[in-house]
Amino acid sequence: MDLSIVIPLYNEQESLPELHRWISRVVTEMGITYEIIFVDDGSTDDSWTTIEQLHAEDPHVRAVRFARNYGKSPGLQTGFERALGAVVITMDADLQDSPDEIPELYRMIREEDYDVVSGWKKKRYDPLSKTGPTKLFNATVRFFSGIPLHDFNCGLKSYKNEVVKHIEVYNDMHRYLPYMAKMAGYGKIGELVVHHRPRKYGKTKFGMSRFVNGYLDLLVLWFMGTFGRKPMHFFGLWGSVMFFLGLIALLCVLGSKLYSLYHGIPARLVTDLPAFYLCLLAIVLGVLLFLTGFLGELIARQSPGRNTYALRDEI
């Protein structure tokens, strides 16, 4: 199969028929084999009923429904696991992503041999309260990842099939799929300016909390990418530094006390000195950090299992 289109959704029943017709027209004109995979993230409206109707009319439609709302990342992961196409394209179901971009996203993977192509909504139809934090967020991700993309959070992306099979999307990591692909060894990442359309139906499902969660997830991803395979290099290093600094400082405190006793100079009790407890604290923290690194090494050697999500239906 040539192309898989993965579409996670939550309460988008109004947009689904129009989106399906648009995708079908565009891809049929391309003359390639394809499938459309809808992942219903526990919608509480009639989205699943609409998807069942689309499946009955079009054999290209496949679908999965979660038993409850898990989030966009599990939806993408579930779609990636089922994708059969040589090229996998993701897009949102709210009609803000234009299916007219599909041919170029497909071509850049097949002909220019990109591993990942990320959409860039250069002109956005969002309020300043959303575009301002988004620019700051993208600048931060560029700094940490070293990938010169302008819009990491754009849902319109294309991938080689092997890329999506070698990454695991969890928590809210869907924002960092290019970064995760790079960490997995797929470093040829391109960008395509895409059209951003105003929302036609419903309302956005994401609040301002996504920016806070996004930064926390970025720190986790950066740490895992840098020290995930070698946690002792981080915890062991700083644990050793703290331990030896604390030990040297403690020896200085004790040496000063012994010197005063030897020469008959009045001196305070060691246990009355704040420096004594700071030294002990540094030593204890150093030991704890070192042990954390050691345990991290043991855990890192274990093969992690993929997350599982309760499915209600699949067609």
C-alpha positions in Angstrom: 0.0 0.0 0.0 1.2 3.5 -0.9 -0.4 5.8 1.7 -1.9 5.7 5.2 -3.7 8.7 6.6 -4.0 8.7 10.3 -6.6 11.0 11.8 -7.1 11.2 15.6 -10.3 12.8 16.6 -12.5 13.7 19.6 -16.1 15.0 19.1 -15.8 15.9 15.4 -18.9 14.4 13.9 -19.8 17.5 11.9 -16.5 17.7 10.1 -15.9 14.0 9.3 -18.1 13.6 6.1 -16.6 16.7 4.5 -13.1 15.7 5.5 -13.6 12.2 4.1 -14.9 13.4 0.8 -12.1 15.9 0.4 -9.4 13.3 1.2 -10.9 10.7 -1.1 -11.1 13.2 -4.0 -7.5 14.3 -3.6 -5.9 10.9 -3.1 -8.0 9.3 -5.9 -6.6 11.9 -8.3 -3.1 10.9 -7.2 -3.8 7.3 -8.5 -2.3 5.5 -5.5 -3.5 2.9 -3.1 -4.4 4.3 0.3 -6.3 3.8 3.6 -7.8 6.3 6.0 -7.5 5.4 9.7 -9.8 7.3 12.0 -8.9 7.0 15.7 -11.9 8.0 17.8 -10.5 9.1 21.2 -13.6 8.2 23.2 -15.9 10.8 21.6 -19.1 11.6 23.4 -21.0 12.7 20.3 -22.0 10.6 17.2 -18.5 10.6 15.7 -18.3 6.8 15.8 -21.7 6.4 14.1 -20.6 8.7 11.4 -17.4 6.7 11.0 -19.3 3.5 10.7 -21.4 5.0 7.9 -18.3 6.2 6.1 -16.8 2.7 6.4 -20.0 1.1 5.0 -19.7 3.4 2.0 -15.9 3.3 1.5 -13.7 0.3 2.0 -10.6 2.5 2.3 -11.9 3.6 5.8 -10.5 1.8 8.8 -11.2 3.0 12.4 -10.5 2.4 16.0 -12.5 3.6 19.0 -11.1 4.0 22.5 -13.2 3.1 25.5 -12.5 6.5 27.0 -10.6 9.7 26.2 -6.8 9.1 26.3 -5.4 12.0 24.3 -3.9 12.7 21.0 -0.6 10.9 21.5 -2.3 7.5 22.2 -4.5 8.1 19.2 -1.5 8.6 16.9 0.4 5.7 18.4 -2.6 3.3 17.8 -2.9 4.6 14.2 0.8 4.2 13.6 0.7 0.6 14.8 -2.0 -0.2 12.2 -0.7 1.8 9.3 0.2 -0.2 6.2 1.2 2.5 3.8 4.8 3.2 2.7 4.1 6.8 3.6 2.1 7.8 6.7 0.4 11.2 6.9 -1.2 12.6 10.0 -3.8 15.4 10.1 -6.4 16.8 12.4 -10.1 16.1 11.9 -11.3 19.7 12.4 -10.8 20.8 8.8 -8.1 23.2 9.8 -5.6 21.0 7.9 -6.1 21.0 4.2 -6.1 17.6 2.4 -4.8 19.5 -0.7 -1.4 19.4 1.0 -1.3 15.5 0.8 0.3 15.2 -2.7 3.3 17.3 -1.8 3.8 15.7 1.6 3.7 12.4 -0.1 6.1 13.4 -2.9 8.7 14.8 -0.5 8.9 11.4 1.3 8.9 9.3 -1.9 11.0 11.4 -4.2 13.2 13.5 -2.0 13.7 10.7 0.5 12.8 12.7 3.6 12.2 10.7 6.8 9.8 13.2 8.2 8.1 16.3 6.6 6.5 18.7 9.0 3.9 21.2 8.1 4.4 24.9 8.8 1.3 27.0 9.3 3.1 30.2 8.4 -0.1 32.3 8.4 -2.4 31.3 11.2 -6.0 32.2 12.0 -5.6 32.1 15.7 -5.8 34.8 18.4 -2.6 36.4 19.7 -3.1 34.7 23.0 -2.4 31.4 21.1 0.1 32.5 18.5 2.4 34.3 21.0 3.0 31.3 23.3 3.3 29.1 20.2 6.2 31.1 18.8 8.0 30.9 22.2 7.3 27.2 22.4 8.7 26.5 19.0 11.8 28.6 19.6 12.5 26.6 22.8 12.0 23.2 21.0 14.4 24.3 18.2 17.0 25.1 20.8 16.8 21.8 22.6 16.3 19.6 19.6 18.6 21.3 17.1 15.9 20.9 14.4 15.2 24.1 12.4 11.5 23.7 12.2 9.1 26.6 12.6 6.0 24.7 13.7 6.5 21.5 15.8 2.9 21.4 16.9 1.4 21.3 13.4 -0.7 18.1 13.1 -0.1 17.9 9.3 3.0 15.7 8.9 4.3 12.9 6.7 6.6 10.0 7.6 8.2 7.0 6.2 6.4 3.9 7.5 9.6 2.6 9.2 9.9 5.9 11.2 6.5 5.6 12.9 7.2 1.9 13.6 10.4 2.8 15.5 9.0 5.6 17.8 6.6 5.3 20.7 4.2 8.3 21.2 3.0 8.6 24.8 1.8 11.3 27.3 1.7 14.5 25.1 4.7 13.7 23.1 2.9 14.2 19.7 4.3 17.7 19.7 7.8 16.3 19.4 7.5 13.7 16.8 10.3 15.1 14.6 12.5 15.2 17.7 11.7 11.6 18.5 12.4 10.6 14.9 15.8 12.3 15.1 16.5 10.5 18.4 15.6 7.2 16.7 18.1 7.8 14.0 15.9 9.4 11.3 17.6 12.8 10.8 16.5 13.9 7.3 13.6 16.2 8.4 12.0 18.6 6.0 9.4 21.4 6.3 6.5 22.4 4.0 4.5 25.6 4.3 0.9 24.6 4.5 -2.4 26.4 4.5 -4.1 27.0 7.9 -7.9 27.1 7.6 -10.2 28.7 10.2 -12.1 26.2 12.3 -15.5 25.5 10.7 -17.2 23.3 13.3 -16.9 22.8 17.1 -14.3 24.3 19.3 -10.6 23.6 20.2 -9.9 20.7 22.6 -6.7 22.1 23.9 -6.3 24.8 26.7 -3.4 26.8 27.9 -2.2 23.9 30.1 -0.8 22.3 27.0 2.1 24.9 27.0 3.0 24.0 30.6 2.7 20.3 29.9 4.6 20.7 26.7 7.7 22.2 28.4 7.7 19.5 31.0 7.5 16.8 28.3 10.3 18.5 26.4 12.6 18.4 29.4 11.8 14.7 29.8 12.4 14.0 26.2 15.7 16.0 26.2 16.9 14.1 29.3 15.9 10.7 27.8 17.6 11.6 24.6 20.8 12.7 26.3 21.0 10.4 29.3 18.2 7.8 28.8 20.6 5.1 27.8 23.3 6.2 30.2 21.7 7.7 33.3 24.9 7.0 35.4 26.7 9.6 33.2 24.3 12.3 34.6 23.4 11.2 38.1 26.7 9.5 38.8 28.7 12.5 37.7 26.8 15.1 39.8 26.5 12.6 42.7 30.3 12.1 42.7 30.9 15.9 42.5 28.5 16.6 45.4 30.0 13.7 47.5 33.6 14.7 47.1 32.9 18.4 47.6 31.0 17.6 50.8 33.7 15.3 52.0 36.5 17.8 51.3 34.5 20.5 53.1 33.9 18.2 56.0 37.5 17.3 56.3 38.3 21.1 56.3 35.8 21.7 59.1 37.2 18.8 61.2 40.8 19.8 60.4 40.1 23.3 61.6 38.7 21.9 64.9 41.7 19.6 65.5 44.1 22.5 64.7 42.3 24.7 67.3 42.4 21.9 69.9 46.1 21.2 69.2 47.1 24.8 69.7 44.7 25.5 72.6 42.6 27.9 70.7 39.0 28.2 71.8 36.6 26.9 69.1 32.9 26.1 68.8 31.7 22.5 68.8 31.6 21.0 65.3 27.9 20.2 65.7 27.2 23.9 66.4 28.6 24.9 63.0 26.0 25.2 60.1 28.8 24.3 57.7 29.0 20.8 59.3 25.4 20.0 58.4 25.8 21.4 54.9 28.7 19.1 54.4 26.7 16.1 55.6 23.8 17.1 53.4 26.1 17.3 50.3 27.5 13.9 51.1 24.1 12.3 51.5 22.7 13.9 48.4 25.8 12.8 46.5 25.2 9.2 47.6 21.6 9.3 46.7 22.3 10.8 43.2 24.9 8.1 42.6 22.5 5.3 43.7 19.8 6.9 41.4 22.2 6.6 38.5 23.0 3.0 39.3 19.3 2.1 39.5 18.7 4.0 36.3 21.3 1.9 34.6 19.6 -1.3 35.7 16.2 0.0 34.5 17.6 1.2 31.2 18.8 -2.3 30.4 15.3 -3.6 30.6 13.2 -3.7 27.4 10.2 -1.2 27.9 6.8 -2.5 26.9 4.4 -0.4 24.9 1.4 1.3 26.5 -1.9 -0.5 26.0 -5.2 1.3 25.7 -8.7 -0.2 26.1 -10.4 -0.4 22.7 -14.2 -0.5 22.4 -14.5 -1.1 18.6 -12.4 -1.5 15.5 -13.4 -1.7 11.8 
